Amino acid sequence: MKFTDGYWQTLPGVSILRPRAIDQVEAGADSLTVFAPTTPLRHRGDSLNRPVITVTFDTPAEDVIGVRIEHFSGIRDRGPHFMINRTDPTPVISTPDSGPASFRSGALTARIATDGDWTVDFLGAGSVLTSSTPNSVGAITDGAGRHFIREQLTLGIDDHVYGLGERFGPLIKNGQSIDIWNADGGTASEQAYKNVPFYLTDAGYGVFVAHPDRVSFEVGSEVVSRNQFSVEGQSLQYYVIYGPTPKEILTKYTALTGRPARVPDWSYGLWLSTSFTTDYDERTVTSFLDGMADREIPLSVFHFDCFWMRQFHWCDFTWDPAMFPDPAAMLARLKRKGVKISVWINPYIAQRSALFQEGKDLGYLVRTTDGDVWQWDLWQAGMGLVDFTNPDARDWYGSKLKVLLDQGVDAFKTDFGERIPSEGVVWHDGSDPDRMHNYYAQLYNQCVFDLLRAERGEGEAVVFARSATAGGQQFPVHWGGDCQSTFPSMAESLRGGLSLALSGFGYWSHDIGGFEGKPDPAVFKRWTAFGLLSSHSRLHGSSSYRVPWAFDDEAVAVTRKFARLKLSLMPYLAQLAEEAHTAGLPIMRPMILEFPDDRGAAGLQTQYLLGDRLLVAPVFRADGRADFYLPEGTWTHALTGERLAGPRWHHGAYGFDSLPLFVRPGTVLPWGARQDRPDYDHVDGVTLQAYELADGDQFALTVGAARFLVRRTGETIMATAEGTDRPWRLKVGELVVPAQGNRAQLTL
């Protein structure tokens, strides 16, 4: 939200109170509080009728400083709040008689000027990262009498801002106006399903604005040299997180807000959907499964979309008896074909659903301020909304899903969760409706994920979620939402996934081929290669099926090739998944995350790294032409062995069965022995492929319970293993050496 008319004036009706001087600094045991009048104090009389801005500094974790800006502190706090995992380190606080005060946590310091104009510098390892300047902080009243608190942190000349959730526009957010407000707007607008009030910079720091309600960001847009964020109300809480690298910023941010859970190996395989409005029954589903098997395309999960339930009854969690008279027996037959089962759900209860009256009578549906059940006709006729702030409502909702699990369902697609009313409603726990709008997705996905974890066991839970906010990364997986079946939409989907990756989310998927419309065969084939080189891969559409033979024979071959390729990469993907769980790093990584010092990587948004070793550049043209950038070193094409040098741009043409897929120099990549399923013993028969190891290089990697160390000395490459007695091999180029015991040696 903008408050000014250019640099000199405010918008009509807007008044801004700014801290102008420091009256007092108070040091507590673990906090520092600054009292800043909004006018200079020339004499005692100036303390009368003068608002004071109170700013408090604390530290929830090392290298993180929290800043709370308050005008009035008597406002009732109704919640909800983002979870913050606090370790509460002891800060170093300095309040000298003269000169600036300081508050330090680890290598991050807030330096507060106590003389002259309001200034707070944030220093990382002694260097200024960003600053709150004399006109940055504001307690604002607009022409409608609404109150806001604003902060503006400086941006350096070459600083780039990333993140703020799954946003489908440019990856670099500089120059954009962004509201953190979940909306069901597809992938072609400024709206987003997954809004996260956290941004990351390539200047050594990130900022988390800990408000689940609407946060408005003006990223170098209201004042081009500052990043502004504001919230409605009388207080603002934000955290500055020191890196210094983008990876370290993400690791520290996800330590605060939660790390992604482990997901089962089977979830990495190919998912196939019935699609949205298509006709289907058990015969249709069986024909799809048999068709994939007959064409030797490995399939891991089959998904039933909305119409597994009767129309106008969503959600009653009851199989349409006309189509599926004996669901448990049907699911058993399907699962004997080697697939897991997923079904679509949402948190809305249509008026025709038998659960509507039950939820109404029990008080489990959100109510209006008049005490009625909140309802509307958008999406489902007369639908109500489950009140997940009520623990009994969560248990009730979970009990309906447990019936499906008992029938044989393995996973849920937790769709919707964005259309949440923010006015005229009352939540069971008294939460503020504005703050619940975004936060609802957190409660919804957690309810379903926790049920799966309780029923299926740790590491076996997985959802396919559309909506999220900060902390939602704990309940994977998330997919990109409704996109068109075009090359431009394929590119906007990728931008959304990369933006989400820089917002703390470790896993991401998208509708291969696009959701709306039927893709041209060229779009489908190019999107299939991209989709099967994503963390999770799903064939899904709206009004048309996504089985590859619906396009052409080449689409079948492309799907088979890349599905098998992904399964052979499972030893590598499983290693990346563990890194997501323990360090908060995404599996799909924007180039800036791995190459923060390469200026050529800063704005790249049409390519990414799968982990830290594989560079993927999806092809966005039917003719196969692709432009891609390789950082420094000699990179090897994973499919052809072609070697190209960086740092430079390259241009090439690729058939539908290929794309730019390059291995980073100095890599040892583990290739699995199976291409028929993802949930196999990744160590058994694994091949360690060494790429461009230089003399003296050594590379350590973990595959399952085994740890491998590969080193090059002169013309000899030696690999040793710990924790396994399984057969494995070492490969360089076309030379392959089977292991002898726990050792393999190859002479070049």
Order of alpha helices (4+ residues) and beta strands (2+ residues): beta-beta-beta-beta-beta-beta-beta-beta-beta-beta-beta-beta-beta-beta-beta-beta-beta-beta-beta-beta-beta-alpha-beta-alpha-beta-alpha-beta-beta-alpha-beta-beta-alpha-beta-beta-alpha-alpha-beta-alpha-beta-alpha-alpha-beta-alpha-beta-beta-beta-beta-beta-beta-beta-beta-beta-beta-beta-beta-beta
